[in-house]
């Protein structure tokens, strides 16, 4: 009686092997599809955040309108001129240097985020690379808040300044960067 059992199990073995190969092929196809969807889910916001942050460096942060002149637009690099501001005695103006320093830090942080954030779009991001990108994103969030505070102080102080399109672009880039860095679904993608 043991003889037929052995033949029966020998007959099931090729069928099981065929099912196993088919299941493994289906699993491989499914893994490839999931990897493709994950790549799209992280690549599209990453591309948008890169574009938004690059544009925020060059489009106007503020517009100044005077009644007797044409409106002037100032991008982020304009505020670095505060390092050269002098008072009537020729001494550097502390407030101008403070604001110029803050905007210089913001420029460095934006450029740092532009350079490090794409690391989060890859697979198997090292812990050091992930920590560096996340640190830049945290400082970018703080810089974004600071830029809004400076611009809103100017707007509400009855100055001739109006907010330009760079701040909404910076908001968009910061929001997308924060989403990729901190949302659990995105973290699972780049922390694998």
PyMOL commands that set and color helices and strands:
alter all, ss='L'
color gray80, all
select helices_A, chain A and resi 2-58+76-84+94-121+127-156+165-182+184-191
alter helices_A, ss='H'
color red, helices_A
select strands_A, chain A and resi 62-64+72-74+161-163
alter strands_A, ss='S'
color yellow, strands_A
deselect
rebuild
show_as cartoon
